[in-house]
Each structure stands twice: as structure tokens, then as C-alpha cells.
Amino acid sequence: MTSEVSYFVLYGVTESGSTFRPSDWAERLAGVLAPYRPTGVPASHISYSPYAIPKVIDGVRCVVVDERLRNLEPLAWKFVHDFASDNKLKTSFGPQPV
């Protein structure tokens, strides 16, 4: 039985429809999460964690966070959710977005 990985996506749009600022917020957030990596994946100061990747989806800056981060570092997972909530960002949870 294969378990499907789910992803928490933070969109750079607030619940009221405003564009979230600053414009590099996604890269900054992914940068904060860069140290959290699967076992055996070396950290580099110039790469993102495979668990938190900045992307543009349908023209909107986003951060796609792999649910496996929750088990690796529960406080980082909580931080991401709190960040979304505190900034009233639109979010989704489910299969990896295209």
C-alpha cells in the first residue's frame, strides 16, 4: 500500500484578494525552511529544502510545503501554518500542484 504525499500550499494572495508583499516573500520563507531536509540530503547555503519550494502557480507566487516536514520538524510545520494564518494567506492542502 502506497501512501500519497500531501502538500500545504501558501499563495501570495490574502483572503481579501490583495497581493502579499514583499514580492520576495516566497523565497524568504523557503529560505527559512532550507535546513530541513531528508536524511542524507546535504544542506547547502544556496539551495532550498526539498520540503519547501517557492513556485509560481497560475501567475501567483507560492510556497509548496511537503507534509513530510510535519514529522521531520513539527515546529517548522507549525511555523508555516502560523505564517499563513497570521498573514491571512489563501492556502490549500492536497496533491502536489502543477
Secondary structure, 3 states (H helix, E strand, C coil): CCCCCCEEEEEEEECCCCECCCCCHHHHHHHHCCCCCCCCCCCCCCCCCCCEEEEEECCEEEEEEECCHHHHCHHHHHHHHHHHHHCCEEEEEECCCC
